[in-house]
Amino acid sequence: MQSSLQNSKVRTSTNQSMTSALAWVFAICSGLSVANIYYAQPLLDSIALEFDLSHATIGLVITVTQICYALGLLLLVPLGDLVNRRKLILIQMLFSAVALIVVGTSTTQPILFFAIAMVGLLAVITQTFVAYAAYLSAESERGSIVGRVTSGIVIGILLARTVAGVMNDWLGWRSVYLLSASLTLISVFVLIRMLPQQSFTKTKLNYLQLIGSTLRLYGELRVLRIRGILAMLIFMAFSILWTAVVLPLSAPPISLSHSLIGAFGFAGIAGALAAAKAGKQADRGFGQKTTVISLLLLVLSWIPIALLHTSLWFLVVGVILLDLAVQAIHVTNQSLIYHVRPEAQSRLTASYMVFYSIGSAVGSIASTQVYAWFGWEGVCWLGAGVSATALLVWAVDRLSDRLDASQA
């Protein structure tokens, strides 16, 4: 009892460190970090041309990034419960800047894939920001703060495509990664001044025990398993769209420039707005309602997306619906799992985001393969099927809950 009270006091005093300004700094830095794993999406054909990669294999650039991102989630993010998060954030961002410079100066396929793998591994700093924000926040506003940081992540993803497209047209694809390295170094200096200097109470577990504890969360928490599966499926759908869409948009008869292709990311700005609103709804107890509405929108979004060759305005509508749905579900998922084990936010983040990374990696490679075999129509059927599966998973889980309640 005394230990519980002490932990409560630690969290209360720590919560005072989360100011509005710091929340926005977390949002911006998270956006800059997560952008690193999305820059390649509108650049795939340029990278494929320079390194002589086929359309069927160029998706490996995204897949390698996502696989290493998953490894980083398991191996690096849990460190937030073991070491001082301030030092962890600063060190990882410095290494990330180095990796980005290597990508931007790579001359062979092995160097490119190694450096892009390191970018993916270190991009998990985004999730350390999310877990740290949740830790610093009062319980009554945790969903809202997480939603704000996630809004920064969504905007980072959207701007990644736009910035990458414009800079590829003007200065070439390498300039994208060199710019990101520069912004990352600037962020380090800002964070040195902004991150709170506070005493750190680490877990009594060693590193191997910490990793084992992270894996055991899957068996202990049903909400983590269900919300993780939903994350895997929604981000698979998300990746199916954004990895493959550059191929028909850049090919005849549409033949858009990379700048215009990147501009389609702005259509998903509704996703950033949904992220903040969804967190507030979860704080108010409407997480399930938000989830089912968003899943229905996700399934329906593939109808206008499939009409891309009829009019690009249909694609705009579909992108808005899909990004809004995905980000609303994502923030709701995080809010629900953070309420279960507030003392293990870094491990919960790692456990949950592994599903995200698996979904993104599978979606990337599957979408380019399906496009090579069946064209854009095949990609849309794949995305709609994955989205419908997510809705089915949610419905089965809710039915199981009702059956359990009736038998109790």
N, C-alpha and C positions, 0 to 999 in steps of 0.2 A: 504493500500500500504506500509506504514511504517512498519507494523507488518510483512508483507511478506518479506521485505528487511532484517528485523532483524533475522527472521527465516533462511533466506538464509545465513546470516553472521555466525549464529550459526553453521549451517551445514558445511559451508566452513572451519571454524576453526577446527571443529571436525574432518573433513575428513583428516586433516593432521596427526591424531593419527593412521591411518591405515597404518602401515609399512608392508613390505613384511614378516619380521620376525613374527610380530603379527598375520598376516593372517595364517601363517603356524602353530602357536601355537593354534589358533582357530580351524584349521583343525584337529590337533591331539587331542585336548580336545573334540571336537565334535565327532570324531571317537570313542574315549574311552567311551563317554557317550551313544551314540546310540548302541554300542555293547552290552550294558546291556540288551536290549530287544530282542537280537538275539542269545545270548548264549544258550538259552534253545532248539533251533531248532535241533541241532545234539545230544542233550542230552535227547530227549523225551522218548526214550525207557528205558534209565537208570533210569530216574525219575519215569516213570510209574512202573517199576519193584520194586523200593524201597517203593513207596507209594501205591502200588496195584491199579493202574489206568489202565483202558482198552485203547486200541488203539482208540476207538471211542470217548473217553472223554479226552485223554491226550492233545488234541488240546486246551483244556480250559486253560492250562498253558499260551499259547501264547495269547489266546483271552482275558483273564483277564488282562494281561500286556498291550495289545493294547487298551482295553476299558479305563483303568486308564490313559494311555498315552493320549487318547482323552480328558479325563477330565482335565488333566494337561495342555493341549493345550488351553482350554477355560478358566481355572481358574488361571494358573500361567504365561504362556507366555505373555499375555497382560500386566502384571505387568511391563514389560520392558519399556512401555510408561508412567509408573506412578512413579516408584521408580528408584533409582540408579542401573543401570545394573551391575556394578561392584560388589556391595554388593549382589545383587540377585543371580548372578552366584556363588559366593563363598559360600553363605549359602546353596543353593540347592545342590551343590556338596558335602558338608559336610553331609547333611541329606542322600544323595544318598549312600555315603560310609557306613553309619549306616545300611540302608536297605539291602545293599548287604551282609553285615556281618550276618544279621539275616537270609537271604536266605541260606547262606552257612552253618549255624548251626541249621537250622530248623529240628524238629523231628516229627512233625505231619502235616497232610494235611492243617488244618486251618492256622497254622503258616506259612507254605510254601506259600499258596495262598495270605495271607495278605501281607507278605513281598514282594512277586513278584509283587503284585499290587502297593506297594509303589515304587518299582524299576521303574515300568512303569510310574507312576505319575511324578517322579522326573527326568526321562530320557529326559523330554521335555527341559531340559537345553540345549540340542543340538540345538533346534530351537531358543533359546535366543541368542546363539552364532551366528547363521545365521543372525538373525535380527540385531544384534549388528554390525556384519561385514558389512551388507548393509548400516547401518546408518553411519558408520565411513568412508565409501568409497565415492570417487567422482562419480558422476552420469555416467561419461564416462567409468568407469571401474567397475561399480557395478556388472554387470553380470559376469565378469571375477573373481572378488573376491568371490562372492557367489559360483561360480563354483569351486574355489579352496577349499573353506571350505566344499562344498558338496563332493569333491573328498576325503577329509578326512573321511567324513561320510561313503562313499561307501567302502573305505578301511577298516574302522572300522567294517562294517557289514561283509565283507569277512573274515577278520582276526578273528572275533568273532566265526565263524563256525570252522575255522581251529584250533584256540587255544583251543576252547571248546572240539573239538574232540580229540586232542592230550592229553590234560590234563585229560580228562575223562578216557582214556586208561591207563595213568600212575598213576594218583593220585585220580581219582574219580571225579564225577561231582561237588561236593561241592568246590573243590579247585579252580574251574573256578571263582566262585563268590567271594571267599576270595582274589584271585589275583586281580580281578577287584576293590575291595574295597581298596586294597593297592595302586594301580595305581591312583585311584581317589584322595586319600589323597596326593599323590606326586604332582598331577596336581594342587591341591589347593595351595601348596607352590609356584609352578611356576607362577601361575596366580596372586598371591599376588604381585609378583615382576613385572610382565609383563603388567597387565591390566592398561590402562591409568588412572591417577588421574586427573579428569577433573570436571568442574562444570556441574551440571545436571539441565536442564530445563525441568521440568515435565509438563505433560498435566494438564489442569485445571479441568479435570473430576475426580470425586471420583471413588472408586473401582467399585461400582454397575453401575455407568454411563459408566465406561470403558468397562465392560462386555457387557452392552447393545449396546455400540458403535461397539464392535466387531461383535455382531450378526447382526447389521444393515448393515454391509458391504456386506452381502449376497444380500440384496435387492438393494443396491446402485450400485454395480459393476458387470456388466455382465461378464467381463473377469474373475473375481474371481469365479463366479458360474461355468462357462464352464471349466476353468482350474482345479477347485476343483473336478468336476465330473471325468475329465480325471485322476486326481491323485488317486481318489478312485478306479477306474477300473484298472489302471496299477499296483498299489500296491496290489490290490486283486490278480491279476495274479502272481505278484512277490511272495506273501505269499503262494499262492496255490502250487507253485513249491517248495519253500524252506522248508515249513512245512512238506509236504508229502514225499519228495524225500528220507529222511532218512529211511523211512519204507521199501521200496523195496530194497534199497542198503544194509540194515543191515540184511535182511531176506534171507533165501536160495532161489535160488541157488547162489546169488551174495555174501552175507555174508561178506561184507567189515567191517573192524574195524572202530571205530569212528575217528581215525586219518585220514584214507583214505577218509572217508566221508567228513570230514571237509576240506580236501585238495581240494575238488571240488570248494570250494569258490574262490580259486585262478583263476579258469577259468573265473570268472566274473570281473577280474581286468580291463578289457576293459571298464567296466562301470565307473570306476573312471576316466579313460582318457576321456571318453565321457562327463563326468560332466564338466570338465574344458573347453573342446572345445565347448560344447553346449552353455555355458554362453557367450563366445566370439561371437558366431554366433547370439545370441539374441541381444547383444549390437550392432551388425552390421545390424540388421533389418531382419534377416532370421529366426525368431522364428517359423513361420508357416511351412516353408519348412523343418526345422529340425523336427518338430512335425510329419508331415505326413510320412516322411521317417522312423522315429523311430517307429511309430505305425505299419507300414507295416512289419518291422523287428520283432516286438513283436509278431504279428500273425504268421509269418513264423517260429519263434523260436520253436513253439510247435511241428513241424514236426520231427526234430531230437530228441527232448526231448521224444516224444512218442516211439522212437526206443531204449530206454534205455536197454531193455533186449536183443536187437540184438548186440549192442556194446556200451561200456561205452564212447567211443569216440564220438558217436552221442550226448550223454548227455553233454559232454564238449562243443561241438559246440553250442548246444541249450542254455546252460547257458551263454556263451559269448554273443550270440545274444540278449537274454532276458535281461540280466543285462545292456548291452550297451543301449538298447532301453529305458528301464525304467528310467535310470539315466539321459539320454539326455532329455527326456520329462520332468522329474522332475525339472531340472535346468532351462530349457526353461520356464516352468510354473512360477517359482519363479521370474525369471528376468522380465517377462511380467507384473506380478502383482505389483512388487515393483516400477515400473516406474509410476504407476497410482497414488499412494498416498504415497510419500516418507516420510511424517511426521508420518505415522502410521504403520511402518514396523513390530513392535511386534504384533499388532492386525491383520495385514494382514497375518503374518506367522501363527498365531493361527488359524485364519479362514480357511486358505488353508490346514493346516496340519491336521485339524479335518477330512477332507475327506480321507487323507492318512491313518489315524488311523482306521477309519471305514472300509476302504477297506482291510487293513491288518488283522483286527480282523475277518471279515467275511470270508476272504480267508483262514485263519488258521483253523477255525472250520469246514468250508465247505469241505476243502481238506481232512481232516482226516475222516470225515463222508463218503464222496464219495469213498475214498480209501477202507474203511471198506465194502462198499456195492458193488462197481464195479471195484476195483483194480486200477492199474496204468493207464490203458486205460481210465477209467472214469475220473480220475484226469486231464489227458491231454485234453480230450474233454471240461471239465469245464474251464480250463485255456485258451484254444483257443477261446471258446465262449465269455469269459469276454474280451479278447484282441480284438476280432472282434467288440464287442460292443463299445469299446473305439474308434476304428477307425470310426465307424458309427456316434458316437457323434460328433467327429471332423468334419466329412464331412457335417453333417446337419448344424452345426454352420457356416461353411464357406459358404454353400449355402444360409443360412439366411442373412449373411453379404452381399453377392452379390445382393440378392433381395432388401435389404434395400438401397444399393447404387444405384441400377437402378431406384428405385422409388423416390429417393431424387432429 
